[in-house]
Amino acid sequence: MGSPEPAGIPRQGVLRNSAYGFAFQLAGALLTAITTVFLARVLGPESFGTYSLAMAAGALLALPADLGISPSAQRFVAEHRSDRKAVAGVLGDAFRLKLLIAGPVAIALALAAGPIAGAYDNPDLAWPLRAAALALFFESFTMLSTGTFVALGRVTYNVRLLPFSVVALALTLLLVLEGAGPTGALVARAIGLALTAAGGAWLLWKLVGRPHLRLRGGSRAGRRRLAAYAGPVLLVDSAFALFTQLDVLLIGTLLGATEAGLFHAPLRIVTFLHYPGYAIASAVAPRLAHDREDGARRAFTSGLRVTILIQAGLAAVLVPWAEPILDVLLGPEYVESADVLRAFAPFVLLSGIAPVVGLGANYLGEAGRRLPITIAAVVVNLAIDLALLREIGIVAGVLGSTVAYLLYVPVHLRICRRHVQFPLRPLGLTLLRAVVAAAALAGVLALFGTSDLSALDWVLGAPAAAAAYLGVLLLTRELSVAELRAAATRVVSLAR
């Protein structure tokens, strides 16, 4: 691939972007984990369930507040990375559209907070929803800036925004300890997002260039193109957002806020575990917007292979150690969630692959083809939840999500393969070998116990299981010693 034109924005390499993307996700996951554990312990299942419902409602409206503008802008920014003025034009149009869209949606949620709380028969839900509406407005602008840095291959800029998340965490601890409850936690989130949005806008201004980046950028044709692709992206992402929040909302409606909290707590833990997939996707998917030859193909298939190997290992940990993980992170009040966390193991594998193939399809311009399968996944999840929630409890939410992903991931893989030709057999072998290695990992962890682990069990069990996992991958020739040495060398050079 040739070097960018002088007027363009230089892109960093796949490894660097993957590493910084993972660091960004890992840091975000750590901050979110601390927040989740703190809130779950201090608020208790009932108040944490109220917080979960407000978060779910805000998450459902995050994409309507964006209206597909951010991912649409990402695609065209990636295509025009070599032309700063074109990039600035896309961003100028996107900023203007965001001001017109995000404000009314946030106001609508704030006004509807009372009726929504009444519908859930939970008066304490009203003010958390209003705080979630404020966070929603600033989150919309944060989505644009962080997505643009990914599209430009400059994920390091996202890492620079992390201090604002630390501020949000500190405010959360302070307000909740002072008795502000779920409302205080969501107000702190809104403040953190406001600071992040402002910081992201300033970094974009510096990166793209002060003479180029103005609110009145772009052209009428560019705005039409941006809006045209934003439409199918919005429908796809809105359906996917419904899919990811559907279980919590249905459990809260059918079984109550406490059960919603018992489901949402392990779901938040599981959410952290697909961050490696998102980090890899952020490095390889944008390349597909302007390069579908050997370089992009190799990067994409290598990204899928690495994602499968990482996610299979993470999924295997949940089977034997679900109970001790919940006990350490959330306390004995969430012991009922152990079966939920254990059942999420297949979901962890699939949810890590999903962003690689999903973002890949977006950058390939195939948002329209994504829509039917995403809607089908929502319908499948909804049907299983409605049929089984009252019969088998909150584990039905896990089953619905997993079956839906079994449809979602293969079809998206096929969409990507239509544009970027690659053989499926090597990926199938990687998956098979990873599952065998994951079984070995889980078996080693089980030998150390499945509940009430001592500190020594944690210290010895984790590295022993990791060694077993890598050992099986080496024995099956999925990995080689040379690959491990090369990976270690790259990590060391990157750290320097």
C-alpha positions in Angstrom: 0.0 0.0 0.0 1.4 3.4 -1.0 2.2 6.2 1.4 -0.5 8.9 2.0 -0.4 12.1 0.0 1.3 15.0 1.7 -2.0 16.7 2.4 -3.3 13.5 4.1 -3.3 12.3 7.6 -0.7 9.6 8.2 -2.2 6.4 9.6 -0.4 4.3 12.2 0.2 0.5 11.7 -2.2 -2.3 12.5 -0.3 -3.6 15.5 0.0 -0.1 17.0 -3.6 0.7 16.5 -4.7 -2.7 17.8 -2.5 -2.3 20.9 -3.7 1.2 21.6 -7.2 0.2 20.8 -7.0 -2.6 23.3 -5.3 -0.3 25.9 -8.2 2.1 25.4 -10.8 -0.6 25.7 -9.0 -2.2 28.7 -8.7 1.1 30.5 -12.3 1.8 29.8 -13.3 -1.7 30.9 -11.3 -1.3 34.1 -13.0 2.0 34.9 -16.4 0.6 34.0 -15.7 -2.5 36.1 -14.7 -0.4 39.1 -17.9 1.6 38.6 -20.1 -1.5 38.2 -18.6 -3.3 41.2 -18.9 -0.2 43.4 -22.5 0.6 42.4 -23.6 -3.0 42.7 -22.2 -3.3 46.2 -23.2 0.1 47.5 -26.6 0.4 45.9 -27.7 -3.2 46.3 -29.7 -5.2 43.7 -32.9 -3.0 43.8 -31.2 0.4 43.4 -28.7 -1.1 41.0 -31.6 -2.5 39.0 -33.0 1.1 38.8 -29.6 2.3 37.6 -29.5 -0.5 35.0 -32.9 0.3 33.6 -32.0 4.0 33.2 -28.7 3.0 31.5 -30.6 0.6 29.2 -33.1 3.3 28.2 -30.3 5.8 27.5 -28.4 3.1 25.5 -31.5 2.5 23.4 -31.7 6.2 22.5 -28.0 6.7 21.9 -28.2 5.7 18.3 -31.4 7.6 17.4 -29.6 10.6 18.9 -26.8 9.9 16.5 -29.1 8.9 13.6 -26.3 6.9 12.0 -24.2 10.1 11.4 -21.1 8.9 13.3 -20.5 5.5 11.6 -21.5 7.0 8.2 -18.9 9.8 8.8 -16.3 7.2 9.8 -16.7 5.4 6.5 -16.3 8.5 4.4 -13.5 9.8 6.6 -11.6 6.5 6.0 -12.1 6.8 2.3 -10.8 10.3 2.1 -8.0 10.0 4.7 -5.4 11.3 2.2 -7.3 14.6 1.8 -7.6 16.8 4.9 -10.1 19.2 3.3 -12.4 16.3 2.4 -12.1 14.9 5.9 -12.9 18.3 7.4 -15.9 18.6 5.1 -17.3 15.3 6.3 -16.8 16.3 9.9 -18.3 19.8 9.5 -21.5 18.3 8.1 -21.6 15.7 10.8 -21.2 18.2 13.6 -24.0 20.4 12.3 -26.3 17.4 11.9 -25.5 16.3 15.4 -26.5 19.6 16.9 -29.9 19.3 15.2 -30.5 15.7 16.3 -29.0 15.0 19.7 -30.6 17.9 21.5 -34.3 17.1 20.7 -33.8 13.4 21.5 -32.2 14.1 24.9 -35.0 16.6 25.7 -37.6 14.0 24.7 -36.2 11.4 27.1 -36.1 14.0 29.9 -39.7 14.9 29.4 -40.8 11.2 29.2 -38.9 10.3 32.4 -42.0 10.5 34.6 -44.3 8.4 32.3 -41.6 5.8 31.8 -41.1 5.5 35.6 -44.8 5.1 36.0 -44.9 2.4 33.4 -42.3 0.5 35.4 -44.2 1.3 38.6 -40.9 2.7 39.9 -41.0 6.4 40.9 -37.3 6.3 41.8 -36.5 5.8 38.1 -37.6 9.3 36.9 -34.5 11.4 38.0 -32.0 8.7 36.9 -33.7 8.8 33.4 -33.3 12.6 33.3 -29.6 12.4 34.2 -29.3 9.7 31.5 -30.8 12.1 29.0 -28.1 14.7 29.8 -25.4 12.0 29.3 -27.0 11.0 26.1 -26.5 14.4 24.5 -22.8 14.5 25.2 -22.3 10.8 24.3 -23.5 11.5 20.8 -20.6 13.9 20.2 -18.1 11.6 21.9 -19.2 8.8 19.5 -18.2 11.0 16.5 -14.8 12.0 17.7 -13.7 8.5 19.0 -15.0 6.9 15.8 -13.2 9.4 13.6 -9.9 8.7 15.3 -10.5 5.0 14.5 -11.3 5.7 10.9 -8.2 7.8 10.5 -6.0 5.1 12.0 -5.0 7.3 15.0 -6.4 5.3 17.9 -3.8 6.8 20.2 -5.9 10.0 20.3 -8.7 8.0 22.0 -6.3 7.1 24.8 -5.7 10.8 25.4 -9.4 11.1 26.3 -9.2 8.6 29.2 -8.4 11.1 32.0 -12.0 12.5 31.6 -13.3 9.0 32.3 -11.2 8.9 35.5 -12.9 12.2 36.5 -16.3 10.6 35.9 -15.4 7.7 38.1 -14.2 10.0 40.9 -17.4 12.0 40.8 -19.4 8.7 40.8 -17.7 7.5 44.0 -18.1 10.9 45.6 -21.8 11.5 44.8 -23.0 7.9 45.5 -21.2 7.9 48.9 -22.9 11.2 49.7 -26.2 9.5 49.1 -27.1 10.6 45.6 -27.9 7.1 44.5 -28.5 6.1 40.9 -29.2 9.7 39.9 -25.8 10.8 41.2 -24.0 8.0 39.3 -25.6 9.1 36.1 -25.0 12.8 36.7 -21.3 11.9 37.1 -21.4 10.0 33.8 -22.9 13.0 32.1 -20.1 15.3 33.3 -17.5 12.9 32.2 -19.0 12.6 28.8 -19.2 16.4 28.5 -15.5 16.7 29.2 -14.7 13.9 26.8 -16.8 15.4 24.0 -15.0 18.8 24.4 -11.6 17.1 24.5 -12.4 15.0 21.4 -13.5 18.1 19.4 -10.2 19.9 20.4 -8.1 17.0 19.3 -9.9 16.7 16.0 -9.3 20.4 15.4 -5.6 19.9 15.9 -5.4 16.7 13.9 -7.4 17.7 10.8 -6.0 21.2 10.7 -7.4 24.5 12.0 -7.8 26.1 8.5 -9.9 23.1 7.3 -12.2 22.1 10.2 -15.2 24.4 10.4 -18.8 23.8 11.2 -19.7 25.1 7.8 -17.7 22.5 5.9 -18.5 20.0 3.2 -20.9 20.3 0.3 -24.5 19.6 -0.5 -23.6 16.5 -2.4 -21.4 15.4 0.6 -24.3 15.9 3.0 -26.6 13.9 0.8 -24.1 11.1 0.7 -23.6 11.2 4.4 -27.3 11.2 5.1 -28.0 8.4 2.6 -25.6 6.0 4.2 -26.5 7.1 7.7 -30.1 5.8 7.1 -29.3 2.1 6.8 -26.5 2.4 9.4 -29.0 3.9 11.8 -31.5 1.1 11.2 -28.8 -1.6 11.7 -27.3 0.0 14.8 -30.7 0.8 16.3 -31.7 -2.9 15.8 -28.4 -4.0 17.3 -28.8 -1.6 20.3 -32.3 -3.0 20.9 -30.8 -6.5 20.7 -28.1 -5.7 23.3 -30.5 -4.0 25.8 -33.6 -6.1 25.1 -32.9 -8.8 27.8 -32.5 -6.2 30.6 -35.6 -4.4 29.6 -37.8 -7.5 29.3 -36.5 -9.0 32.5 -37.2 -5.7 34.3 -40.8 -5.7 32.8 -41.6 -9.4 33.4 -39.6 -10.3 36.5 -38.8 -7.0 38.2 -35.9 -4.6 38.9 -34.1 -7.0 41.3 -33.9 -9.7 38.6 -32.8 -7.1 36.1 -30.0 -6.2 38.4 -29.0 -9.9 38.9 -28.9 -10.3 35.1 -27.2 -6.9 34.3 -24.3 -7.4 36.7 -22.8 -10.5 34.9 -23.8 -8.9 31.6 -21.6 -5.9 32.4 -18.7 -8.3 33.2 -19.2 -10.2 29.9 -19.2 -6.9 28.0 -15.7 -6.2 29.1 -14.6 -9.5 27.6 -15.3 -8.7 24.0 -13.1 -5.6 24.1 -10.2 -7.4 22.4 -12.5 -8.0 19.4 -13.4 -4.3 19.3 -9.7 -3.3 19.5 -8.8 -5.6 16.6 -11.8 -4.5 14.6 -10.8 -0.8 15.0 -7.4 -1.6 13.5 -8.4 -3.8 10.6 -11.9 -2.8 9.5 -11.2 0.8 8.4 -8.7 -0.4 5.8 -11.5 -2.2 3.9 -12.9 1.2 3.0 -10.1 2.0 0.5 -8.1 -1.3 0.1 -9.6 -4.7 -0.6 -6.5 -6.3 -2.0 -3.9 -8.6 -0.4 -2.9 -6.2 2.4 -6.4 -5.6 3.7 -7.3 -9.3 3.2 -4.3 -10.5 5.3 -5.0 -7.9 8.0 -8.7 -8.9 8.2 -8.2 -12.6 8.3 -5.3 -12.3 10.8 -7.6 -10.1 12.9 -10.3 -12.8 12.9 -7.9 -15.5 13.8 -6.4 -13.7 16.7 -9.9 -12.7 17.9 -11.0 -16.3 17.9 -8.0 -17.4 19.9 -8.4 -14.6 22.5 -12.2 -14.9 22.9 -12.1 -18.7 23.3 -9.7 -18.4 26.1 -11.7 -15.8 27.9 -14.9 -17.7 27.4 -13.4 -20.8 29.0 -12.6 -19.0 32.2 -16.3 -18.4 32.9 -17.4 -22.1 33.0 -15.5 -23.3 36.1 -14.9 -19.9 37.8 -18.2 -18.1 37.4 -19.0 -18.2 41.1 -15.7 -17.1 42.5 -15.5 -14.3 39.9 -18.9 -12.9 41.0 -18.0 -13.4 44.7 -14.8 -11.4 44.4 -16.2 -8.7 42.2 -19.8 -8.3 43.4 -20.2 -10.1 46.7 -22.5 -12.8 48.0 -25.6 -10.9 47.1 -25.1 -11.9 43.4 -24.5 -15.6 43.9 -27.7 -16.3 42.0 -26.0 -14.7 38.9 -23.4 -17.5 38.7 -25.4 -19.6 36.4 -26.0 -16.6 34.2 -22.3 -15.8 33.9 -21.5 -19.4 33.2 -24.1 -19.6 30.5 -22.5 -16.6 28.8 -19.4 -18.5 27.8 -20.5 -19.2 24.1 -21.7 -15.6 23.9 -18.3 -14.3 24.8 -16.7 -16.1 21.9 -19.3 -14.9 19.4 -19.5 -11.3 20.7 -15.8 -10.9 20.2 -16.0 -11.9 16.6 -19.1 -9.8 15.9 -17.4 -6.4 15.9 -14.7 -7.5 13.4 -17.3 -8.8 10.8 -19.8 -6.1 11.7 -17.5 -3.1 11.4 -15.9 -4.7 8.3 -19.3 -4.8 6.6 -19.9 -1.2 7.6 -16.7 0.0 6.0 -17.4 -2.1 2.9 -20.6 0.0 2.4 -22.9 -3.0 3.2 -25.0 -1.5 6.0 -28.1 -2.2 3.9 -27.3 -5.9 3.7 -26.7 -6.0 7.5 -30.3 -4.9 8.3 -32.3 -8.1 7.7 -30.0 -10.3 9.7 -29.8 -7.8 12.6 -33.6 -7.6 12.7 -33.8 -11.4 12.6 -31.4 -11.6 15.5 -33.6 -9.2 17.5 -36.7 -11.2 16.7 -35.1 -14.5 17.7 -33.9 -13.0 21.0 -37.3 -11.5 21.7 -39.1 -14.8 20.9 -36.8 -16.9 23.2 -37.1 -14.3 26.0 -40.9 -14.2 25.9 -41.2 -17.9 25.7 -38.7 -18.9 28.4 -38.2 -16.0 30.9 -41.1 -17.0 33.1 -40.2 -20.7 32.7 -36.5 -20.9 33.4 -35.7 -17.4 34.7 -33.1 -14.9 33.7 -30.8 -17.5 32.1 -33.3 -17.4 29.2 -31.9 -13.9 28.4 -28.5 -15.5 27.8 -29.9 -18.3 25.7 -31.8 -15.8 23.5 -28.7 -13.6 22.9 -26.5 -16.6 22.1 -28.8 -18.1 19.6 -29.2 -14.7 18.0 -25.5 -14.3 17.6 -25.3 -17.8 16.1 -27.3 -16.2 13.2 -25.6 -12.8 13.2 -21.9 -13.7 13.1 -21.9 -16.2 10.2 -24.1 -14.1 7.9 -21.8 -11.0 8.5 -18.8 -13.1 7.8 -20.4 -14.1 4.5 -21.1 -10.4 3.7 -17.4 -9.5 4.2 -16.3 -12.5 2.2 -18.2 -11.3 -0.9 -15.9 -8.3 -1.1 -12.7 -9.6 0.5 -12.1 -13.1 -0.8 -10.5 -15.4 1.8 -10.8 -19.1 2.5 -13.0 -20.3 5.4 -11.3 -23.6 6.1 -8.3 -22.1 8.0 -10.7 -20.1 10.2 -12.8 -23.2 10.9 -9.7 -25.1 11.9 -8.6 -22.2 14.2 -12.0 -22.3 15.9 -11.9 -26.1 16.4 -8.4 -26.0 17.9 -9.3 -23.0 20.1 -12.3 -24.9 21.5 -10.1 -27.9 22.3 -7.6 -25.6 24.0 -10.4 -23.8 25.9 -11.6 -27.2 27.3 -8.1 -27.8 28.6 -8.0 -24.4 30.2 -11.4 -24.9 31.9 -10.3 -28.3 33.1 -7.1 -26.9 34.7 -9.1 -24.2 36.5 -11.7 -26.7 37.7 -8.8 -28.6 39.4 -8.2 -25.6 41.6 -11.9 -25.4 42.6 -15.1 -23.9 41.4 -16.0 -21.9 44.5 -14.4 -20.4 47.6 -11.0 -20.1 46.0 -8.0 -19.1 48.1 -5.5 -16.5 47.1 -3.1 -19.2 46.2 -5.7 -20.9 44.0 -6.0 -17.6 42.1 -2.3 -17.0 41.8 -1.4 -20.5 40.7 -4.6 -21.4 38.7 -4.6 -18.5 36.2 -1.0 -19.0 34.9 -1.4 -22.8 34.9 -4.6 -22.6 32.9 -3.0 -20.1 30.4 0.0 -22.5 30.0 -2.4 -25.3 29.3 -4.3 -23.2 26.7 -1.1 -22.2 24.9 0.3 -25.7 25.2 -2.7 -27.2 23.3 -2.5 -24.5 20.7 1.1 -25.4 20.1 0.5 -29.1 20.1 -2.3 -28.7 17.5 0.0 -26.4 15.5 -2.4 -23.5 15.6 0.4 -21.5 17.1 4.2 -22.0 16.7 7.0 -21.1 19.0 8.2 -18.7 16.3 4.9 -16.9 16.3 4.9 -16.5 20.1 8.5 -15.1 20.0 7.6 -12.7 17.2 4.5 -11.5 19.1 6.5 -11.0 22.3 9.2 -9.1 20.4 6.5 -6.8 18.8 4.9 -6.2 22.2 8.2 -5.3 23.8 9.1 -3.0 20.8 5.7 -1.3 21.0 6.1 -0.8 24.8 9.3 1.0 24.1 
